């Protein structure tokens, strides 16, 4: 009797214990009756080269990439989609027959879809993005494509924000150093504040990019890419101040659905994915 091997995909990053992607994708495969498996694969610092080689050697069909490797994987892949190249970050890898690796970015589309689902439309608006890593790059790309008037990137290391600004080469992108004065002053006139850092992520759930004791302007829309916990300290503060708060859980779903379709060539069962996240949190 011949045995068929399950098709394998997964997640690489460090750390990944908090990730709900395995729950979401396993539910999607089950809903469509697909013999696929999604594995969580923590990759220790310094091991990303070996991890990519291992995916190919083990016959994986692809993988998601999360912090801190979204930029580090770029030179390790055989090709990049146009969007991944423009953003300068990869969150989804497709491995074709023969082991050819293609990097994609589904974060950008997932962000803008969930932002609009939350009732915010960026055209003509101003935004502050905290962070300068792969997630921040996808957010800035999405906002520019959606017609934002101005986006300011704040990072604890100003040079990182400037590097991101220069990589886009767009006069609408500005850079600054993250400190209490900058974030409060910027938020007074901005329409959107996005946390694109791991601050507030499980298990350090008391963390927040917003300064203690300062109220968040009620006119602001606050979006946190962190989705575990579902309501971060930042989002709690936003709600307490009367500001609109949008969780990163919908972004997780939308980017995950796009990755699912890249791997399988099938439409993702979004309802099943959302239900699994609701039950599995």
N, C-alpha and C positions, 0 to 999 in steps of 0.2 A: 504494500500500500504506500503510495507516495504522499508525502506531507507537504503542504504549502506553508511557506514562511510568511509570517505577518510582516507587513510593510512598516518600517520604523521611521518615526520623526521624533523630535524632542526639543528640549530647551537647554541652552548652554549659557552660563553666567556665574557670578559669585557675589553674594550668596543667592540661592534660589529657593530656600525653604519656605519663603512667604508666597511663592508663586501659585496662582490658581489656574494657570494655563493647562496643566495636565488634566485637571477635573473638567475643564471646558472642552478640550479637544477629545478626550476619551468619550465624553457624552455625545459629541458630534459624530464620531465614528460609529458609536453604538446606534444612534438614531437612524443612520443610513445603512446599517448592516455591513459596514466595511471592516475588513480584517486588517486594521491598522492599529499601531500602538504609539503612544506619546510618552516619552521618558524624560524625567527631570535629571539633568546631568551637570552637577556642580563642577566647574573647572577652576582649579586653584590658580592664583596669580602666577604668571609665567608659563601656563600650560595651554594657551589658546592655539598655538601652532599645532601641537600634538592632537588637540581636540578636533580640529578641522580634518587632519589626516585620518583620525580615527573614525569620524563619521563616514568618510569615503570608504575606508577599508572594511567597515562593518556593514556596508550596503544600505546606509540610511538614505531615505528619499529627500530629506531636508531637515531643517532645524530653525527654531527661533533663537534669537540672540538678545540677551539683555545685559544690564549693567555688570561689569564695566567694559564690555567687549564690542559695542556697536561700531566703534571707529577702528578698533584694533584689528578686526577681521578684514577690513577693506583690502589690504595688500595680499591677503592670503587666498583670495577667491579668484577664479578664472575670469569672471566677467561681472559687471554690475548693470542693473537696470538704469535707465536714464534718471529716474527719480532718486534712486540710491546714490548715484553719482553726484547729482545736484545737491542733495542734502549732505552728503559726506558721512553717511552712517547707514548701517544695515541692521535690520531686525529680523529678517527672514532669509534663509538660504534654501534654494532649490538645488538638489543634486540630480543631474541628468544621467542618462545611460552613459557608461564609460567613466563615471566619476567626475564629470565636469560640474563645477560649483558656480552658481549664479546668485549674486546678492541682490535682494530687494528691500524696499522700505515700505511697510504698510502702516507704520505709525502715523505718518502725515495724514493720510486719508482717514484713518481711524480717529484721529484727534478732531479734524474738522467736522466729521459726521456727528460725533458725540457733542461737540460744541453747539452745533445747530440744533440737535435734539434737545439740548438744554435751553434753547431759546435765545442764543447769542449769535449774531451775524457780524463778522469782522469788518465788512466793507466800510471804509471811511472812519474806522475806530482806531484807538490807540491802545497798545498792550505793553505790559511788562512781563518778561519771561525770566524767571530765576533759575539759573543753571546754564551750563555751556557744553554739556555732553551730547550724546547721540539723541536723547529724547528732546532736548532743547532745540537741536538742529531741525528735527522733524516738525516741531511746533512752529518755528520761525518760517520754515518753508511753506507750511500750510497757510499761515497767516498772510504771508506775502502773496501767495496765489489767490487768496480770497479777498484781496484788495485792502488790507489794513493800511491805515495812513502812516502809522509809526509804530515800531516795536523796539523797545529798549531791553537789552539783555544784561542782566546783573549776575555777576559771579564773584565768589569770595576772592578769586584770583583774577584781577582785572585783565591780565594778559589773555586769559582763556576767552573772556567775552570779546575782546578785541579781535582775537583770531577768528572767532565765529563770525563776527561782523564783516571782517575783510573777506572771508571765504564766500560770502553771498554777493559782495560787490553791489549792494543796493543801498541807495541813500536813505531809504526808510528805516534801515537797521542801525541802531546806536548801541554803544557799549558803556557799561559802568561797573563800579565795584559794589558788591553787595554789603551794605551796612544799614543800620537802623534809619538814619536820616534819608538815605537814597530811596529806600523802599517806601517809607511813609510819604515823602515828598512826591515821588512818582505816582503813587496810588491816588493822590488827591486829584490828579488831572486825567488819569488813565481810565479806560473803560473795562479793561480785562487784566487780571493778574493770574499768571500760570506758574505753578510750582513744577519744575522739571528736574528736581533733585530727589534723592531718596529720603530727605528729611521728613520725619513723621511716619516712616514705613515700619511695619512690624519687624522686630519687637520693640523698637524705640518709639512707641506711639505717642509719647508726650512731646516730641519735638515738633517745631513749627518754624517756618521761615519768617513768620510775622512776629515783630517784637512784642514781648510781654507788656501788658498794661496799655497798649495802644489799640483803640478801636479801629476796625476796618471800615472805610467809607461805605455807606449804604448803597451808593450808586454803582459800586464795583461788582463785576462778575468774577468769581474766584473759581479757578479750575485746578484741581490737584491731580497730577498724573499718578500719584500713589493711590492704589486701590485696596490695599490691605494694611490697615483697616478700611472699611468702606467709607466711614466718616472720620477723616483725619482731624487732628487738632486744628489745623488751618481751616478746614471746612466748618468745624464747630464754631470757631471764632467768627467766620463769615456769617453764619446763620444768626448768631447772637447779636451781630451788628446790623442785621437786616439786609445784608448783601446776598446776591444770588450765589449759590454754591453748587458746583458740578463735580461729581466724583469721577475718578478715572476708570470706573468699572465698565462704563459704556465704551470707552476708548479701547479697553482690553478686548471687549467683544468684537468691535468693528475691525480692529487690526487682526484679531485672531481669525475672523471669518475670511478676510482677504488672504491670509496665509494658507488657510485650509483650501481655498479655491486654487491657489498656486500649486499646492502639492497634489491635490486629487483631481483637479479639473472639473469638480462638481460644485454646485451651489451649496453654501454652508447652511446647516439647519440652525439659524440664529436663535429661534425660540428655545430649542433644546439646550443650546449653549448657555443662554441667559438663565434658564431654569436650574441648570446644574450649578451655576455659580451661586444662585440664591440659596439652594439647598446645601451646597458644600462649604459655604463660608463658616 
